[in-house]
Amino acid sequence: MYYKQLLRSTTLITTLTQQSRHFSRDPFPNKVSHYLYRAKLIDSIRLSLRSNPPSSLTHLLNDRLLDPFVVTNAIRSAPSADSALFLIEKLETFAQFSHTQNTLHALATVLAKSRRSGELTSLIDAVNAGKFRNVRISFMNLMQWYAAAGDIELVLQTWEKYRLESDRVCTESYNIVMRLYVQMGSDSEVVQIFYRMVDEGALPNCRTYTIMIEHLVNSGNLDSALEVFDILPLMRIKRTLNQYSLLVEGFTGIKEFDKVRNLLKEMQVDGILPGRAMRLSLERLEEAGFVQETEGLLREVLPDERIKSVEYCDDGSEEDEDEGVIQVSEGDDVGVQLKPWLDPRALATAFKKWSPEEVSALESAKFVWTTRLVCKILRNFSSPETAWKFFTWVACQPGFTHDIYTVQRMMTLLARHGCAELVDKLIAKIRMEGMRLPFCTIRLIIDFYGISKNAEAALKIFYEDRDLCGPISNFNLMLLYSSLLRTLTKCGRNSEAIDLLEEMILDGICPDIQTFTGLMHHFALNGDIKTVQKLFSLVRQSGVEPDAYMFKVLIQAYCKCERAALAWRVFEDLRNANLLPDAATKELLVKSLWKEGKRREAAAVEDSCHEINNALPLKLRGHIWTVSAADLSKVFNIYSNSFTSTVG
């Protein structure tokens, strides 16, 4: 009897184990096939949510291979908050479904964008109460959701809590508050938030300046917006397609076509592919007689007719409901048509080994390969080897030819990983084809060779290949020298960096203050005090006026090298120039002087700052190699003066 029970139990365990192995086994031969199945399932759900009434949704959600990735993207793709909530209600009827961090965050984003504050608050309260396991909400999540919902009070309350619990808040938190004030038309508040960001030591990023430029353009201050835009390269801030689009649209609207033409030229120098939002502006520019300037750009922004829509065909038959038919549209009159869902990051991640099976699956998908899509996929590769295999494979696909945009994207990725031979191979191809490489690409390659510690390759690009971008202005040449100097210091090529600096000055190219500051910081940390002093005298000789941030960098570097006496002398120079240290630098100097037994000097620092202690800035403006205090002050003055009447 016991033997029979044991036998039945053993048989049951074996059966369950075999079933478990069956269900846990990956049903796809490769990651690309898995991605394609997911994409098809997401498209089916998207179309189902848009049909009236939603059909075949239950069948789709009962798919054994439905996973959090599909659910998350289906929620994000929902046409409305109601359809997203309907999708969630359906999912929660399945016992095997459970929410993840991504699915709940996607739902919260949809609710926030739809201004469904009540449901959003309930969801946040449920997460905070621990209803969902392993789901967390950060202050930044809350700020983004409340901002999307347009609730400035909750944004500010959350920001205040964030600031109380963290010594330093991220730049993006300031950006959220700035953008919300812009949307509300609160000009003075926007300007004050930017001032606060800089004053508290946060470094504005390209998104900060996009918000600023959009604010200036929409308020009619186009010349101020262009002035800020022109300063960005000096601050080593990447100029973005959104910024170009805002300015092109603004100047097209007031028919200043010469400025539009100049912006388009600069966009090509920056190596930026025009966006579809520019189409109307480019067409108006063409109508104004600028045919040559717009011909190639218009071709890039026009819709590609090869890309068809996906459609849902419902003829009322039960079979179609079961299958959830998705097919390529051939222009028939159908109820629902959508562009196929595509996630370049997920697709790039699927190319793990670039095996024949993965390539076969990719070819069978019959993607329409465009410059924009190839650039997006290249940007998301983490492996240069896989990226190169994809790059060479896609070149052979019907209807696609690499252009300067895809080539430059590939080159920068290779440079970042130190693949100099492949970069040189592409450069040879560019020369053979007679193509011109954007200046910013040359500079970016040199910067990335610093990350991959390949000084020789950077020097080769600078001396042998910079002619590929055509004539270079003195300003751009200064930026190129600065990038190479930074790369050489990262690679430990200190003597060559000094030689290059001297060559730069002899050529009549004066380094900017942030380049000098970066060099002094590097040599001070390496204990090369003589070179630091030599650089400081070069600053004086070049007519560059040291700012408080340069003095701060020197004081901090000397203190870290336990050379407090030298730091004390720099402090005296700072005070003689009627400049102030920030509170942290003063405290560091006093502490270092005491540590090295220089109590009289420490007392002198305290006495010097005692009367103005409350006036000491919290943080000094600037950053080594990139941004100077003068640049930040100039941008702030342009911005604030544009709203003087409003702010005043």
Wavefront OBJ file of the C-alpha trace (Angstrom):
o trace
v 0.000 0.000 0.000
v 2.685 2.429 1.041
v 4.722 1.366 -1.971
v 1.837 2.208 -4.340
v 1.339 5.640 -2.680
v 5.066 6.314 -2.978
v 5.016 5.235 -6.619
v 2.060 7.544 -7.385
v 3.802 10.455 -5.603
v 7.024 9.828 -7.508
v 5.152 9.701 -10.817
v 3.337 12.972 -9.983
v 6.605 14.714 -9.064
v 8.240 13.491 -12.294
v 5.293 14.752 -14.356
v 5.311 18.169 -12.646
v 9.067 18.415 -13.079
v 8.794 17.665 -16.794
v 5.991 20.243 -17.149
v 8.047 22.779 -15.232
v 11.012 22.155 -17.528
v 8.733 22.529 -20.541
v 7.327 25.873 -19.394
v 10.660 27.253 -18.179
v 12.469 26.357 -21.411
v 12.985 29.387 -23.635
v 10.443 28.907 -26.482
v 12.474 31.084 -28.857
v 15.644 29.997 -30.671
v 17.215 33.444 -30.180
v 16.636 36.873 -28.667
v 15.734 38.469 -31.992
v 12.843 36.040 -32.487
v 11.724 36.785 -28.944
v 11.806 40.538 -29.615
v 9.797 40.124 -32.837
v 7.158 38.028 -31.076
v 6.878 40.635 -28.331
v 6.575 43.444 -30.907
v 3.791 41.584 -32.711
v 1.938 40.967 -29.452
v 2.254 44.637 -28.454
v 0.894 45.685 -31.853
v -2.040 43.279 -31.415
v -2.885 44.795 -28.029
v -2.494 48.353 -29.366
v -4.919 47.642 -32.175
v -7.349 45.793 -29.943
v -7.518 48.718 -27.501
v -8.382 51.001 -30.410
v -11.179 48.842 -31.810
v -14.734 49.500 -30.686
v -15.499 47.515 -28.626
v -12.031 46.119 -27.763
v -11.959 42.690 -29.361
v -9.752 39.645 -28.846
v -8.067 41.372 -25.875
v -8.816 38.537 -23.456
v -7.261 36.033 -25.838
v -4.158 38.200 -26.283
v -3.685 38.706 -22.540
v -4.020 34.968 -21.970
v -0.925 34.381 -24.092
v 1.486 32.186 -22.115
v 4.383 34.349 -23.325
v 2.902 37.627 -22.133
v 5.531 39.189 -19.882
v 6.108 42.504 -18.012
v 7.962 43.965 -21.021
v 4.908 43.501 -23.261
v 2.519 44.760 -20.581
v 4.637 47.839 -19.867
v 4.825 48.873 -23.507
v 1.154 48.081 -24.119
v 0.226 50.423 -21.243
v 2.523 53.137 -22.601
v 0.936 52.714 -26.052
v -2.648 52.894 -24.799
v -4.631 55.630 -26.601
v -6.080 57.016 -23.357
v -6.028 56.626 -19.598
v -9.382 54.819 -19.745
v -8.027 52.209 -22.145
v -4.912 51.771 -19.976
v -7.089 51.222 -16.896
v -9.307 48.849 -18.874
v -6.205 46.888 -19.876
v -5.104 46.680 -16.223
v -8.565 45.509 -15.131
v -8.462 42.741 -17.704
v -4.945 41.717 -16.680
v -5.870 41.528 -12.998
v -8.481 38.859 -13.779
v -5.632 36.474 -14.613
v -4.195 34.749 -11.551
v -0.696 34.533 -13.031
v -0.440 38.310 -13.541
v 1.392 40.470 -11.022
v 2.560 44.042 -11.326
v 6.228 45.001 -11.585
v 8.016 48.290 -11.084
v 7.880 48.992 -14.827
v 4.172 48.228 -15.304
v 3.136 50.429 -12.383
v 5.430 53.257 -13.438
v 4.016 53.067 -16.965
v 0.460 53.264 -15.598
v 1.365 56.198 -13.348
v 2.855 58.053 -16.329
v -0.294 57.525 -18.415
v -2.493 58.738 -15.558
v -0.287 61.780 -14.991
v -0.260 62.798 -18.663
v -4.043 62.454 -18.753
v -4.343 64.666 -15.636
v -6.094 61.862 -13.744
v -4.870 63.113 -10.373
v -7.301 61.072 -8.264
v -6.308 57.706 -9.744
v -2.624 58.726 -9.703
v -2.781 59.576 -6.001
v -4.539 56.280 -5.224
v -1.877 54.335 -7.114
v 0.972 56.138 -5.321
v -0.697 55.563 -1.930
v -1.105 51.856 -2.709
v 2.595 51.529 -3.602
v 3.673 53.415 -0.479
v 1.417 51.206 1.635
v 3.321 48.146 0.385
v 0.478 46.653 -1.650
v 2.907 45.809 -4.462
v 6.090 43.941 -3.610
v 9.485 45.207 -4.742
v 8.032 48.411 -6.204
v 9.636 51.692 -5.202
v 8.883 55.299 -6.057
v 11.648 57.895 -5.964
v 11.317 61.639 -5.463
v 12.180 62.114 -9.135
v 9.376 59.739 -10.172
v 6.907 61.773 -8.131
v 8.171 65.078 -9.491
v 7.876 63.852 -13.086
v 4.334 62.539 -12.550
v 3.089 65.625 -10.693
v 4.650 67.865 -13.340
v 2.936 65.892 -16.133
v -0.326 66.307 -14.204
v 0.338 70.060 -13.981
v 0.259 70.153 -10.153
v 2.910 72.734 -9.241
v 2.132 72.585 -5.522
v 2.803 68.846 -5.272
v 5.932 69.231 -7.417
v 7.333 71.877 -5.068
v 6.373 69.923 -1.945
v 8.091 66.802 -3.284
v 11.141 68.811 -4.328
v 11.422 70.264 -0.833
v 11.324 66.775 0.711
v 13.939 65.612 -1.801
v 16.198 68.514 -0.863
v 15.825 67.813 2.866
v 16.766 64.146 2.477
v 19.640 64.611 0.024
v 22.784 66.716 0.237
v 22.655 67.352 -3.496
v 19.697 67.104 -5.844
v 20.083 66.274 -9.530
v 19.961 68.814 -12.340
v 16.859 67.174 -13.777
v 14.830 68.156 -10.705
v 15.527 71.832 -11.440
v 14.611 71.211 -15.089
v 11.222 69.797 -14.091
v 10.392 72.880 -12.029
v 11.673 75.227 -14.746
v 9.592 73.560 -17.463
v 6.446 73.614 -15.341
v 6.850 77.330 -14.615
v 7.379 77.950 -18.351
v 4.101 76.156 -19.102
v 2.374 78.290 -16.471
v 3.785 81.515 -17.948
v 5.591 82.383 -14.683
v 8.609 84.122 -16.226
v 10.199 85.456 -13.042
v 9.974 82.068 -11.315
v 11.672 80.313 -14.250
v 14.581 82.770 -14.190
v 14.929 82.403 -10.425
v 15.011 78.605 -10.605
v 17.828 78.791 -13.169
v 19.738 81.194 -10.910
v 19.145 78.888 -7.963
v 20.409 75.896 -9.943
v 23.692 77.624 -10.760
v 24.042 79.221 -7.334
v 23.638 75.853 -5.589
v 26.337 74.225 -7.704
v 24.179 72.133 -10.044
v 25.487 72.068 -13.608
v 22.857 72.941 -16.250
v 22.649 70.335 -19.017
v 21.414 70.398 -22.612
v 17.805 69.896 -21.449
v 18.104 72.960 -19.210
v 19.086 75.068 -22.196
v 16.357 73.512 -24.367
v 13.794 74.699 -21.798
v 15.430 78.131 -21.741
v 15.527 78.444 -25.549
v 11.907 77.278 -25.847
v 10.886 79.831 -23.219
v 12.705 82.646 -25.033
v 11.367 81.658 -28.474
v 7.759 81.362 -27.286
v 7.968 84.746 -25.553
v 9.223 86.437 -28.715
v 12.851 86.808 -27.583
v 14.321 85.045 -30.604
v 17.580 86.995 -30.700
v 18.203 86.216 -27.013
v 17.462 82.545 -27.680
v 19.994 82.541 -30.535
v 22.551 84.297 -28.326
v 22.238 81.590 -25.652
v 22.385 78.919 -28.359
v 25.647 80.384 -29.721
v 27.289 80.206 -26.262
v 26.584 76.477 -25.791
v 29.676 75.170 -27.654
v 31.897 77.349 -25.450
v 30.377 75.580 -22.429
v 30.857 72.167 -24.114
v 27.090 71.676 -24.140
v 25.818 69.502 -26.993
v 23.351 71.390 -29.150
v 20.305 69.232 -29.836
v 17.786 68.703 -32.608
v 15.039 70.141 -30.395
v 16.980 73.372 -29.958
v 17.585 73.683 -33.700
v 13.923 72.922 -34.427
v 12.716 75.623 -32.029
v 14.992 78.267 -33.541
v 14.358 77.263 -37.172
v 10.599 77.362 -36.616
v 10.827 80.676 -34.761
v 12.905 82.504 -37.369
v 10.901 80.970 -40.220
v 7.762 82.377 -38.599
v 9.129 85.945 -38.785
v 10.659 85.312 -42.253
v 14.289 85.824 -41.209
v 15.421 83.199 -43.688
v 19.116 84.162 -43.613
v 19.266 83.138 -39.954
v 17.423 79.930 -40.774
v 19.973 79.171 -43.491
v 22.847 79.771 -41.041
v 21.207 77.490 -38.486
v 20.899 74.718 -41.065
v 24.597 75.079 -41.910
v 25.525 74.856 -38.219
v 23.265 71.825 -37.846
v 25.305 70.043 -40.497
v 28.557 71.096 -38.766
v 27.132 69.557 -35.587
v 26.256 66.383 -37.518
v 22.574 66.471 -36.558
v 19.984 64.684 -38.686
v 16.975 66.997 -39.272
v 13.720 65.989 -37.632
v 10.260 65.730 -39.163
v 9.128 68.723 -37.101
v 11.251 70.854 -39.431
v 9.361 69.852 -42.564
v 7.063 72.888 -42.701
v 9.909 75.317 -42.016
v 12.087 73.722 -44.714
v 9.247 73.888 -47.240
v 8.744 77.581 -46.504
v 12.474 78.171 -46.857
v 12.429 76.397 -50.210
v 9.502 78.562 -51.349
v 11.566 81.628 -50.389
v 14.213 80.582 -52.931
v 16.688 78.642 -50.766
v 16.440 75.478 -52.853
v 20.062 74.366 -52.580
v 20.076 74.681 -48.778
v 16.953 72.586 -48.333
v 17.131 69.932 -51.055
v 18.949 67.193 -49.131
v 17.364 68.067 -45.784
v 13.802 67.871 -47.099
v 14.494 64.378 -48.395
v 15.424 63.310 -44.839
v 12.221 64.637 -43.222
v 9.666 63.387 -45.752
v 7.788 60.216 -44.679
v 9.223 57.012 -46.091
v 6.484 55.444 -48.209
v 8.073 52.019 -47.783
v 6.997 51.972 -44.129
v 3.478 50.577 -44.049
v 0.923 50.580 -41.262
v -0.284 47.655 -39.220
v -4.034 47.182 -39.260
v -6.675 45.219 -37.397
v -9.198 43.486 -39.661
v -12.394 42.432 -37.911
v -14.983 40.817 -40.166
v -16.985 39.522 -37.224
v -15.744 35.971 -37.550
v -14.739 34.061 -34.447
v -11.548 32.883 -36.128
v -10.235 36.428 -36.592
v -10.940 37.238 -32.955
v -8.909 34.226 -31.901
v -6.015 35.059 -34.172
v -5.923 38.828 -33.518
v -4.916 39.413 -37.129
v -2.083 41.900 -37.725
v -0.923 42.439 -41.261
v 0.775 44.984 -43.493
v -1.570 47.589 -44.886
v -1.667 47.914 -48.655
v -3.688 51.125 -48.598
v -7.135 49.538 -48.122
v -9.751 51.450 -46.176
v -9.582 49.942 -42.703
v -10.834 51.038 -39.300
v -7.534 51.177 -37.407
v -4.064 51.810 -38.817
v -0.884 52.340 -36.806
v 2.800 52.464 -37.511
v 4.452 49.243 -36.310
v 5.711 49.341 -32.740
v 9.484 49.476 -32.536
v 11.956 49.812 -29.671
v 15.510 50.397 -31.000
v 17.065 49.788 -27.584
v 15.330 46.442 -27.095
v 16.153 45.413 -30.651
v 19.840 46.313 -30.228
v 19.929 44.400 -26.941
v 18.554 41.319 -28.728
v 21.674 41.118 -30.912
v 23.764 39.235 -28.402
v 25.946 36.977 -30.529
v 24.983 38.018 -34.072
v 24.566 34.354 -34.893
v 23.260 33.099 -38.260
v 19.926 32.349 -36.564
v 19.616 35.939 -35.299
v 20.507 37.343 -38.718
v 17.970 35.053 -40.390
v 15.248 36.166 -37.968
v 16.120 39.817 -38.615
v 16.002 39.355 -42.378
v 12.643 37.581 -42.209
v 11.177 40.558 -40.294
v 11.647 42.693 -43.447
v 12.375 45.934 -41.632
v 12.533 49.101 -43.702
v 16.017 50.339 -42.922
v 16.305 54.123 -42.807
v 19.111 56.416 -41.685
v 17.149 57.403 -38.597
v 16.428 53.815 -37.538
v 20.008 52.631 -38.102
v 21.348 55.588 -36.073
v 18.976 54.788 -33.199
v 19.982 51.132 -33.138
v 23.717 51.938 -33.322
v 23.330 54.324 -30.402
v 22.023 51.497 -28.221
v 24.734 48.904 -28.863
v 27.012 48.161 -25.914
v 29.381 45.898 -27.878
v 31.464 47.486 -30.673
v 31.964 44.079 -32.293
v 28.228 43.456 -32.601
v 27.646 47.032 -33.725
v 30.241 46.636 -36.490
v 28.669 43.355 -37.684
v 25.262 45.041 -37.823
v 26.770 48.075 -39.582
v 28.325 45.944 -42.322
v 25.228 43.730 -42.612
v 22.730 46.577 -42.969
v 24.879 48.124 -45.729
v 23.911 45.136 -47.910
v 20.168 45.389 -47.278
v 17.895 46.365 -50.200
v 17.084 50.071 -50.376
v 19.627 51.187 -47.772
v 22.915 53.026 -48.182
v 25.057 54.387 -45.372
v 25.383 58.163 -45.235
v 27.454 60.526 -43.111
v 24.970 60.286 -40.216
v 25.210 56.522 -39.826
v 28.979 56.541 -40.457
v 29.646 59.180 -37.807
v 27.475 57.297 -35.299
v 29.498 54.145 -35.932
v 32.803 56.006 -35.688
v 32.054 57.567 -32.304
v 30.942 54.212 -30.870
v 34.154 52.570 -32.099
v 36.305 55.411 -30.718
v 34.644 55.123 -27.319
v 35.782 51.491 -27.166
v 39.240 52.200 -28.582
v 38.718 50.426 -31.924
v 41.117 52.717 -33.791
v 41.702 50.382 -36.742
v 38.027 50.292 -37.637
v 37.746 54.062 -37.228
v 40.675 54.488 -39.641
v 38.956 52.095 -42.053
v 35.848 54.283 -42.079
v 37.955 57.429 -42.477
v 39.595 55.908 -45.546
v 36.131 55.126 -46.906
v 35.019 58.728 -46.272
v 38.050 60.057 -48.148
v 37.428 57.693 -51.041
v 33.745 58.705 -51.261
v 34.588 62.421 -51.005
v 32.304 62.865 -47.980
v 32.725 65.610 -45.399
v 32.765 64.666 -41.718
v 31.011 67.061 -39.287
v 33.406 69.019 -37.065
v 31.638 67.855 -33.902
v 32.269 64.235 -34.893
v 36.033 64.850 -35.140
v 35.958 66.465 -31.709
v 33.803 63.705 -30.225
v 36.150 61.005 -31.539
v 39.089 62.742 -29.836
v 37.064 63.001 -26.603
v 36.136 59.307 -26.744
v 39.731 58.278 -27.345
v 40.359 59.855 -23.953
v 37.802 57.507 -22.414
v 39.361 54.485 -24.137
v 42.887 55.751 -23.281
v 44.132 55.807 -26.871
v 46.284 58.933 -27.139
v 48.042 57.889 -30.362
v 44.747 57.502 -32.211
v 43.579 60.905 -30.925
v 46.782 62.574 -32.109
v 46.380 60.965 -35.534
v 42.818 62.259 -35.861
v 43.930 65.764 -34.835
v 46.924 66.083 -37.147
v 45.988 63.877 -40.122
v 42.220 63.689 -40.347
v 40.746 66.964 -39.130
v 40.808 68.251 -42.729
v 37.847 65.949 -43.394
v 35.508 68.552 -41.873
v 36.768 71.335 -44.146
v 37.965 74.776 -42.984
v 37.936 75.153 -39.194
v 37.395 78.521 -37.498
v 39.794 79.647 -34.745
v 37.024 79.164 -32.190
v 36.404 75.565 -33.260
v 40.149 74.932 -33.428
v 40.413 76.102 -29.821
v 37.711 73.586 -28.869
v 39.563 70.848 -30.761
v 42.854 71.642 -29.024
v 41.048 71.628 -25.671
v 39.575 68.169 -26.367
v 42.985 66.800 -27.318
v 44.624 68.323 -24.228
v 42.010 66.681 -22.032
v 42.499 63.338 -23.779
v 46.272 63.508 -23.354
v 45.930 64.182 -19.611
v 43.507 61.256 -19.263
v 46.089 59.047 -20.974
v 48.905 60.294 -18.708
v 50.763 61.946 -21.598
v 51.653 64.985 -19.507
v 54.739 66.244 -21.348
v 52.937 65.992 -24.694
v 50.036 67.959 -23.239
v 52.368 70.826 -22.302
v 54.028 70.694 -25.739
v 50.601 70.832 -27.387
v 49.590 73.802 -25.209
v 52.699 75.709 -26.277
v 52.039 74.817 -29.931
v 48.468 76.041 -29.538
v 49.556 79.413 -28.143
v 52.280 79.824 -30.797
v 49.613 79.228 -33.468
v 47.695 82.177 -32.060
v 44.951 80.041 -30.493
v 44.374 81.164 -26.906
v 42.992 78.490 -24.542
v 39.861 79.442 -22.648
v 39.772 79.632 -18.863
v 38.180 76.191 -18.388
v 40.996 74.568 -20.392
v 43.606 76.224 -18.203
v 41.627 75.223 -15.090
v 41.437 71.600 -16.229
v 45.180 71.442 -16.882
v 46.070 73.015 -13.528
v 43.732 70.660 -11.708
v 45.320 67.646 -13.436
v 48.936 68.605 -12.707
v 48.178 69.681 -9.124
v 46.621 66.301 -8.353
v 49.731 64.657 -9.814
v 51.886 66.717 -7.438
v 53.560 68.637 -10.284
v 53.490 72.010 -8.587
v 56.048 73.607 -10.919
v 53.874 72.925 -13.953
v 50.837 74.319 -12.126
v 52.711 77.521 -11.388
v 53.915 77.692 -15.002
v 50.322 77.317 -16.202
v 49.123 80.016 -13.831
v 51.712 82.451 -15.238
v 50.595 81.495 -18.770
v 47.051 82.450 -17.776
v 48.281 85.918 -16.822
v 50.394 86.253 -19.972
v 47.506 85.209 -22.211
v 45.334 87.994 -20.864
v 42.864 85.544 -19.339
v 41.522 86.859 -16.050
v 41.386 84.107 -13.377
v 37.938 83.661 -11.884
v 36.872 82.454 -8.458
v 36.349 78.915 -9.730
v 39.949 78.694 -11.021
v 41.211 79.848 -7.612
v 38.932 77.306 -5.928
v 40.296 74.441 -8.066
v 43.861 75.463 -7.214
v 43.169 75.740 -3.473
v 41.454 72.346 -3.382
v 44.196 70.676 -5.430
v 47.004 72.109 -3.271
v 45.189 71.065 -0.102
v 44.789 67.507 -1.369
v 48.529 67.442 -2.117
v 49.186 68.685 1.437
v 50.661 71.939 0.136
v 48.549 74.274 2.253
v 51.145 77.069 2.080
v 50.651 77.278 -1.689
v 46.897 77.153 -1.210
v 47.239 80.095 1.191
v 49.045 82.148 -1.462
v 46.291 81.395 -3.971
v 43.747 82.522 -1.385
v 45.592 85.832 -1.037
v 45.501 86.290 -4.825
v 41.792 85.540 -4.780
v 41.060 88.161 -2.124
v 43.316 90.725 -3.837
v 41.177 90.248 -6.953
v 38.074 91.102 -4.825
v 36.727 87.574 -5.254
v 35.206 85.268 -2.641
v 35.716 81.544 -2.019
v 32.713 79.396 -1.361
v 32.092 78.156 2.172
v 33.359 74.606 1.507
v 36.662 75.859 0.016
v 37.240 78.182 2.953
v 36.633 75.367 5.432
v 38.982 73.038 3.534
v 41.751 75.648 3.478
v 41.446 76.395 7.200
v 41.456 72.686 8.041
v 44.529 72.041 5.845
v 46.442 74.979 7.328
v 45.732 73.775 10.858
v 46.760 70.245 9.924
v 50.118 71.490 8.618
v 50.699 73.680 11.682
v 50.096 77.017 9.965
v 47.773 78.413 12.605
v 48.491 82.082 11.933
v 47.506 81.702 8.264
v 44.394 79.727 9.264
v 43.388 82.536 11.626
v 43.996 85.081 8.849
v 41.626 83.176 6.535
v 38.990 83.101 9.259
v 39.431 86.841 9.938
v 39.329 87.669 6.238
v 36.022 85.831 5.790
v 34.493 86.641 9.184
v 32.839 89.919 8.230
v 31.476 88.511 4.960
v 30.771 84.970 6.185
v 27.054 85.236 5.450
v 27.833 86.517 1.966
v 30.012 83.559 0.984
v 28.446 81.749 -1.976
v 27.132 78.252 -1.329
v 28.911 76.984 -4.453
v 31.161 78.646 -7.003
v 30.030 78.585 -10.607
v 31.977 76.582 -13.145
v 33.431 73.179 -13.956
v 36.878 72.072 -15.059
v 37.290 71.650 -18.820
v 33.704 72.672 -19.620
v 32.000 75.712 -18.080
v 33.388 78.958 -16.705
v 31.726 81.289 -14.215
v 31.765 84.044 -16.841
v 29.825 81.877 -19.320
v 27.156 81.018 -16.754
v 26.862 84.665 -15.714
v 26.531 85.741 -19.349
v 23.764 83.217 -20.000
v 21.929 84.263 -16.847
v 22.154 87.950 -17.780
v 20.788 87.297 -21.272
v 17.969 85.223 -19.823
v 16.983 87.559 -17.004
v 17.253 90.719 -19.120
v 14.837 89.208 -21.629
v 12.154 89.290 -18.953
v 13.187 92.459 -17.109
v 9.781 94.098 -17.428
v 8.029 90.903 -16.353
v 10.449 90.076 -13.547
v 10.646 93.633 -12.345
l 1 2 3 4 5 6 7 8 9 10 11 12 13 14 15 16 17 18 19 20 21 22 23 24 25 26 27 28 29 30 31 32 33 34 35 36 37 38 39 40 41 42 43 44 45 46 47 48 49 50 51 52 53 54 55 56 57 58 59 60 61 62 63 64 65 66 67 68 69 70 71 72 73 74 75 76 77 78 79 80 81 82 83 84 85 86 87 88 89 90 91 92 93 94 95 96 97 98 99 100 101 102 103 104 105 106 107 108 109 110 111 112 113 114 115 116 117 118 119 120 121 122 123 124 125 126 127 128 129 130 131 132 133 134 135 136 137 138 139 140 141 142 143 144 145 146 147 148 149 150 151 152 153 154 155 156 157 158 159 160 161 162 163 164 165 166 167 168 169 170 171 172 173 174 175 176 177 178 179 180 181 182 183 184 185 186 187 188 189 190 191 192 193 194 195 196 197 198 199 200 201 202 203 204 205 206 207 208 209 210 211 212 213 214 215 216 217 218 219 220 221 222 223 224 225 226 227 228 229 230 231 232 233 234 235 236 237 238 239 240 241 242 243 244 245 246 247 248 249 250 251 252 253 254 255 256 257 258 259 260 261 262 263 264 265 266 267 268 269 270 271 272 273 274 275 276 277 278 279 280 281 282 283 284 285 286 287 288 289 290 291 292 293 294 295 296 297 298 299 300 301 302 303 304 305 306 307 308 309 310 311 312 313 314 315 316 317 318 319 320 321 322 323 324 325 326 327 328 329 330 331 332 333 334 335 336 337 338 339 340 341 342 343 344 345 346 347 348 349 350 351 352 353 354 355 356 357 358 359 360 361 362 363 364 365 366 367 368 369 370 371 372 373 374 375 376 377 378 379 380 381 382 383 384 385 386 387 388 389 390 391 392 393 394 395 396 397 398 399 400 401 402 403 404 405 406 407 408 409 410 411 412 413 414 415 416 417 418 419 420 421 422 423 424 425 426 427 428 429 430 431 432 433 434 435 436 437 438 439 440 441 442 443 444 445 446 447 448 449 450 451 452 453 454 455 456 457 458 459 460 461 462 463 464 465 466 467 468 469 470 471 472 473 474 475 476 477 478 479 480 481 482 483 484 485 486 487 488 489 490 491 492 493 494 495 496 497 498 499 500 501 502 503 504 505 506 507 508 509 510 511 512 513 514 515 516 517 518 519 520 521 522 523 524 525 526 527 528 529 530 531 532 533 534 535 536 537 538 539 540 541 542 543 544 545 546 547 548 549 550 551 552 553 554 555 556 557 558 559 560 561 562 563 564 565 566 567 568 569 570 571 572 573 574 575 576 577 578 579 580 581 582 583 584 585 586 587 588 589 590 591 592 593 594 595 596 597 598 599 600 601 602 603 604 605 606 607 608 609 610 611 612 613 614 615 616 617 618 619 620 621 622 623 624 625 626 627 628 629 630 631 632 633 634 635 636 637 638 639 640 641 642 643 644 645 646 647 648
